């Protein structure tokens, strides 16, 4: 029975090698633990939030494919012909049941299993990952869509090929899991290797740090082919000293910032709280109470940031400050810089 906290992973920049490692694609979805006891089935997120009501189309397939009594660790994803669609997955988290049911039909989710914690009366968490994987393979090797068993390999060359090719289908990277490791809740005992690259962005605004002192995050933009500046994400995680330094560095760009700002219609916090578009300060469906107010800057500064990947027209995760680029003009900060890879066929992953 829940709650159980999922095992986590620590990040590294290079795919590790070793005879005691098993590699898997890193799925870009919602981490999800499935608890089944006969007709009772519960889905919980990494943060122990219930997910079953948001993905009603998964309940019957999970009951048909999973053992009668078990706890399974995996990922909920939305797979399309173009790859995994995290934006569509996020839209599934909605309070209205009518919308949930409509999206369940329009953008149905899949469940990808990659570990098993319990089977019948047996608690498997103290067993090695190689044993758990063999058990999972035996139980779900013949699973039918939308329930899948994640592919795995002990060959680092194959894993490296996955890392290069699967990104085009929306994957986050590759996992490396020690075969002799038990399942340790809430501990980073596994390894993840994620894609990282840099891009030059326009700095069009900032948010004050939650402490009220200095810059908490920089709001970043890229121009499309029509010359429209789109909000692509934020650059954050500054030290206390750096937050104060940044506030002084951006101060010259605060004067008359709203006069001709491309995002000036979003400056009214009350107005954009009611909007649904992708914009600075748009409310988060995960944390609707968080203050997303921002301060505009004249879009004249250029910063180089490190990012892991794109999801549609935005950064998939927060980016990291690398350096100011006084040698670059804001107009040169376009989407053409971002790497767009052709998606691989999802059947290469699902089989």
C-alpha positions as CSV (number, residue, x, y, z in Angstrom):
1,X,0.0,0.0,0.0
2,X,1.1,3.6,-0.6
3,X,2.9,5.7,0.2
4,X,6.3,4.7,-1.3
5,X,8.8,7.2,-2.4
6,X,10.5,6.4,-5.8
7,X,14.2,5.8,-6.1
8,X,16.0,8.7,-7.7
9,X,19.1,9.3,-9.9
10,X,22.0,11.7,-9.8
11,X,23.1,13.5,-13.0
12,X,26.4,13.0,-14.7
13,X,27.9,14.5,-17.9
14,X,29.2,11.2,-19.4
15,X,27.6,7.8,-19.9
16,X,29.3,5.5,-17.3
17,X,30.8,2.2,-18.3
18,X,30.9,-1.0,-16.2
19,X,29.9,-4.7,-16.4
20,X,27.5,-4.1,-13.5
21,X,25.3,-1.5,-15.2
22,X,22.1,-1.9,-17.1
23,X,21.1,1.0,-19.4
24,X,17.6,2.3,-20.2
25,X,16.1,5.2,-22.2
26,X,15.2,8.1,-19.9
27,X,11.5,8.7,-20.5
28,X,10.1,12.2,-20.6
29,X,6.9,11.9,-18.7
30,X,5.3,11.8,-15.2
31,X,7.0,9.4,-12.8
32,X,4.3,7.0,-11.6
33,X,4.1,4.2,-9.0
34,X,1.2,1.8,-9.6
35,X,-0.3,-0.1,-6.6
36,X,-2.6,-3.0,-7.5
37,X,-4.5,-5.3,-5.2
38,X,-7.1,-7.2,-7.2
39,X,-9.7,-4.7,-8.4
40,X,-8.2,-1.9,-6.5
41,X,-5.6,0.2,-8.3
42,X,-3.9,3.5,-7.4
43,X,-1.5,5.7,-9.3
44,X,0.8,8.1,-7.5
45,X,3.3,10.7,-8.7
46,X,6.9,11.2,-7.5
47,X,5.5,13.6,-4.9
48,X,2.8,11.1,-3.8
49,X,0.0,13.0,-5.6
50,X,-2.8,10.8,-6.9
51,X,-2.8,10.5,-10.7
52,X,-5.6,8.0,-11.5
53,X,-8.3,10.6,-12.0
54,X,-6.2,12.4,-14.7
55,X,-5.6,9.2,-16.7
56,X,-8.8,7.1,-16.6
57,X,-7.9,5.4,-19.9
58,X,-5.0,3.6,-18.2
59,X,-7.0,1.9,-15.4
60,X,-8.4,-1.0,-17.4
61,X,-5.2,-1.7,-19.4
62,X,-3.2,-1.7,-16.2
63,X,-5.6,-4.2,-14.6
64,X,-5.4,-6.4,-17.8
65,X,-1.6,-6.4,-18.0
66,X,-0.3,-6.2,-14.4
67,X,-0.1,-9.0,-11.9
68,X,-3.0,-9.4,-9.5
69,X,-1.1,-7.9,-6.6
70,X,2.0,-5.8,-7.3
71,X,3.7,-2.4,-7.0
72,X,5.2,-1.2,-10.3
73,X,7.5,1.8,-10.9
74,X,7.3,3.5,-14.3
75,X,6.4,6.6,-16.3
76,X,3.2,7.9,-17.8
77,X,3.8,9.4,-21.3
78,X,1.9,10.7,-24.2
79,X,3.2,9.2,-27.5
80,X,2.4,10.7,-30.9
81,X,3.6,10.0,-34.4
82,X,6.2,12.7,-33.9
83,X,7.5,11.4,-30.5
84,X,6.7,12.0,-26.9
85,X,4.6,15.1,-26.2
86,X,5.2,16.5,-22.7
87,X,3.1,19.5,-23.4
88,X,0.1,17.3,-24.2
89,X,0.9,15.3,-21.0
90,X,0.8,18.5,-18.9
91,X,-2.6,19.4,-20.3
92,X,-4.0,16.3,-18.7
93,X,-3.6,17.7,-15.2
94,X,-6.9,19.6,-15.1
95,X,-9.7,20.0,-12.4
96,X,-12.6,19.5,-14.9
97,X,-13.7,15.9,-15.4
98,X,-15.2,16.7,-18.8
99,X,-11.9,18.1,-20.0
100,X,-10.0,15.1,-18.6
101,X,-12.3,12.7,-20.4
102,X,-12.1,14.6,-23.7
103,X,-8.3,14.7,-23.6
104,X,-8.1,11.0,-22.6
105,X,-9.7,10.3,-26.0
106,X,-7.8,12.9,-27.9
107,X,-4.3,12.4,-26.4
108,X,-4.4,9.0,-24.7
109,X,-1.5,8.2,-22.3
110,X,0.7,5.1,-22.1
111,X,2.4,3.5,-19.2
112,X,6.1,2.4,-19.4
113,X,7.2,0.1,-16.6
114,X,10.9,-0.1,-15.5
115,X,10.9,-1.6,-12.0
116,X,8.9,-3.8,-9.7
117,X,8.8,-3.3,-5.9
118,X,6.4,-6.0,-4.8
119,X,4.7,-9.1,-6.3
120,X,2.1,-11.0,-4.4
121,X,3.2,-11.3,-0.8
122,X,6.8,-10.6,-1.6
123,X,8.6,-7.2,-1.0
124,X,11.2,-7.1,-3.7
125,X,12.9,-3.8,-2.7
126,X,15.9,-5.5,-1.0
127,X,16.6,-7.7,-4.0
128,X,19.1,-6.7,-6.7
129,X,18.0,-4.7,-9.7
130,X,19.0,-7.6,-12.0
131,X,16.6,-9.9,-10.0
132,X,13.8,-7.3,-10.1
133,X,14.3,-6.7,-13.8
134,X,14.1,-10.5,-14.5
135,X,10.9,-10.6,-12.5
136,X,9.4,-7.6,-14.3
137,X,10.4,-9.1,-17.7
138,X,8.6,-12.3,-16.7
139,X,5.5,-10.5,-15.7
140,X,5.3,-7.8,-18.4
141,X,7.2,-9.2,-21.3
142,X,4.0,-9.9,-23.1
143,X,2.2,-6.6,-22.1
144,X,-0.1,-5.0,-24.7
145,X,-0.3,-1.3,-25.5
146,X,-0.8,1.1,-23.9
147,X,1.3,-0.7,-21.2
148,X,4.9,-1.3,-22.1
149,X,8.1,-2.7,-20.7
150,X,11.0,-0.3,-21.1
151,X,13.9,-1.6,-23.2
152,X,17.2,-2.3,-21.4
153,X,20.7,-3.2,-22.5
154,X,24.0,-4.1,-20.8
155,X,25.9,-2.9,-24.0
156,X,27.2,0.7,-23.5
157,X,27.5,1.1,-27.3
158,X,23.8,0.4,-27.7
159,X,23.0,2.9,-24.9
160,X,25.2,5.5,-26.5
161,X,23.3,5.0,-29.8
162,X,20.1,5.5,-27.8
163,X,21.4,8.7,-26.3
164,X,22.1,10.1,-29.8
165,X,19.0,8.9,-31.7
166,X,16.2,8.8,-29.2
167,X,16.4,12.5,-28.5
168,X,14.5,13.1,-31.7
169,X,11.6,11.3,-30.2
170,X,11.5,13.5,-27.1
171,X,13.6,11.4,-24.7
172,X,15.5,13.0,-21.9
173,X,18.7,10.9,-22.1
174,X,19.8,7.5,-20.8
175,X,19.6,5.9,-17.3
176,X,22.5,3.7,-16.0
177,X,21.4,1.4,-13.1
178,X,23.7,-0.8,-11.0
179,X,22.5,-4.4,-11.4
180,X,23.4,-5.3,-7.8
181,X,21.6,-2.4,-6.2
182,X,18.4,-2.7,-4.0
183,X,15.5,-0.4,-4.4
184,X,16.2,2.5,-2.0
185,X,13.4,5.0,-1.6
186,X,14.1,8.7,-2.1
187,X,17.9,8.1,-2.7
188,X,19.9,9.0,-5.8
189,X,21.5,5.6,-6.3
190,X,21.0,5.5,-10.1
191,X,22.7,7.6,-12.8
192,X,21.1,9.8,-15.4
193,X,22.8,11.3,-18.5
194,X,20.9,14.1,-20.1
195,X,21.4,16.2,-23.2
196,X,22.9,19.6,-22.6
197,X,23.8,22.4,-25.0
198,X,24.0,26.2,-25.1
199,X,22.0,29.0,-26.8
200,X,22.1,32.8,-26.8
201,X,18.9,34.4,-25.6
202,X,17.4,37.9,-25.1
203,X,16.9,38.9,-21.5
204,X,13.5,40.6,-21.5
205,X,12.7,40.6,-17.7
206,X,13.5,39.2,-14.3
207,X,11.9,38.0,-11.1
208,X,13.0,39.1,-7.7
209,X,14.3,36.2,-5.5
210,X,11.8,34.9,-3.0
211,X,13.9,36.3,-0.2
212,X,13.2,39.8,-1.7
213,X,16.9,40.3,-2.3
214,X,18.4,40.3,-5.8
215,X,17.5,38.5,-9.0
216,X,15.8,35.1,-8.6
217,X,15.6,34.4,-12.3
218,X,16.1,36.0,-15.7
219,X,13.2,35.7,-18.3
220,X,14.6,34.6,-21.7
221,X,13.3,35.1,-25.2
222,X,14.0,33.9,-28.8
223,X,12.8,35.5,-32.0
224,X,10.9,33.4,-34.6
225,X,11.1,33.9,-38.4
226,X,8.5,36.6,-38.2
227,X,10.5,38.7,-35.7
228,X,8.2,37.9,-32.7
229,X,10.0,37.5,-29.4
230,X,8.7,34.4,-27.6
231,X,9.2,33.6,-23.9
232,X,11.2,30.4,-23.9
233,X,12.0,29.9,-20.2
234,X,14.1,31.2,-17.3
235,X,17.7,31.1,-16.1
236,X,17.9,30.6,-12.4
237,X,19.8,29.0,-9.4
238,X,22.1,31.9,-8.6
239,X,24.2,32.2,-5.4
240,X,23.2,35.0,-2.9
241,X,26.2,37.1,-4.0
242,X,25.5,36.6,-7.7
243,X,21.8,37.6,-7.2
244,X,23.0,41.0,-6.0
245,X,25.6,41.4,-8.7
246,X,23.0,40.6,-11.4
247,X,20.6,43.2,-10.1
248,X,23.3,45.8,-10.6
249,X,24.2,44.5,-14.0
250,X,20.7,44.7,-15.4
251,X,19.8,48.0,-13.7
252,X,20.6,50.1,-16.8
253,X,17.9,48.2,-18.8
254,X,15.0,48.8,-16.4
255,X,14.4,52.4,-17.4
256,X,11.4,52.9,-19.7
257,X,11.3,49.1,-20.2
258,X,7.6,48.8,-20.7
259,X,7.4,51.6,-23.3
260,X,7.9,49.4,-26.3
261,X,8.3,46.0,-24.6
262,X,7.0,43.1,-26.7
263,X,5.5,41.5,-23.6
264,X,4.0,44.7,-22.2
265,X,0.4,43.3,-22.3
266,X,1.5,40.7,-19.8
267,X,2.9,43.1,-17.3
268,X,-0.4,43.4,-15.5
269,X,-0.2,40.5,-13.1
270,X,-4.0,40.3,-12.6
271,X,-4.5,40.1,-16.4
272,X,-2.1,37.4,-17.2
273,X,-3.2,35.2,-14.2
274,X,-6.4,34.7,-16.1
275,X,-4.7,34.0,-19.5
276,X,-4.0,30.5,-20.8
277,X,-1.1,31.2,-23.2
278,X,2.6,30.7,-22.7
279,X,3.8,33.9,-21.2
280,X,6.0,35.3,-18.4
281,X,4.1,34.9,-15.2
282,X,1.5,32.4,-16.4
283,X,0.1,30.4,-13.5
284,X,1.5,26.9,-13.0
285,X,-1.1,24.1,-12.8
286,X,1.2,22.4,-10.3
287,X,1.6,25.4,-8.0
288,X,-1.2,27.8,-8.7
289,X,-0.5,29.8,-5.5
290,X,3.0,30.7,-6.5
291,X,3.7,34.4,-7.3
292,X,4.8,34.6,-10.9
293,X,5.0,38.4,-11.1
294,X,8.0,39.8,-13.1
295,X,9.8,43.0,-13.9
296,X,10.4,44.0,-17.5
297,X,13.8,44.9,-19.0
298,X,14.5,46.5,-22.3
299,X,15.2,43.5,-24.6
300,X,18.8,44.6,-25.3
301,X,20.9,42.2,-23.2
302,X,22.1,38.8,-24.6
303,X,23.0,35.9,-22.4
304,X,24.4,32.5,-23.2
305,X,22.6,29.7,-21.2
306,X,23.0,26.0,-21.0
307,X,19.8,24.0,-21.6
308,X,18.9,20.3,-21.8
309,X,16.4,20.4,-24.6
310,X,13.3,22.0,-26.1
311,X,9.7,21.1,-25.6
312,X,7.8,22.7,-28.4
313,X,9.0,26.4,-28.4
314,X,10.2,26.4,-24.8
315,X,13.0,25.0,-22.7
316,X,12.0,21.7,-21.2
317,X,13.7,22.6,-17.9
318,X,15.2,25.7,-16.3
319,X,18.4,26.9,-18.0
320,X,21.8,27.8,-16.4
321,X,23.7,31.0,-16.8
322,X,27.0,30.7,-18.7
323,X,28.0,34.3,-19.6
324,X,26.9,37.6,-21.0
325,X,27.3,38.0,-24.7
326,X,27.9,41.8,-25.4
327,X,29.2,40.8,-28.9
328,X,25.8,39.5,-29.9
329,X,22.8,41.6,-31.0
330,X,19.3,40.7,-29.6
331,X,18.0,40.2,-33.2
332,X,20.5,37.4,-33.7
333,X,18.9,35.3,-30.9
334,X,16.6,33.2,-33.0
335,X,15.2,29.7,-32.9
336,X,17.6,28.7,-35.7
337,X,20.2,28.2,-32.9
338,X,18.3,25.4,-31.3
339,X,19.0,21.9,-32.4
340,X,16.0,20.3,-34.1
341,X,16.4,16.5,-34.6
342,X,14.1,14.4,-36.7
343,X,12.1,12.0,-34.5
344,X,12.9,8.3,-34.6
345,X,10.0,5.9,-34.9
346,X,8.6,5.1,-31.6
347,X,8.3,1.4,-32.5
348,X,12.1,1.3,-31.9
349,X,11.5,2.1,-28.3
350,X,8.2,0.3,-27.7
351,X,9.3,-3.1,-29.1
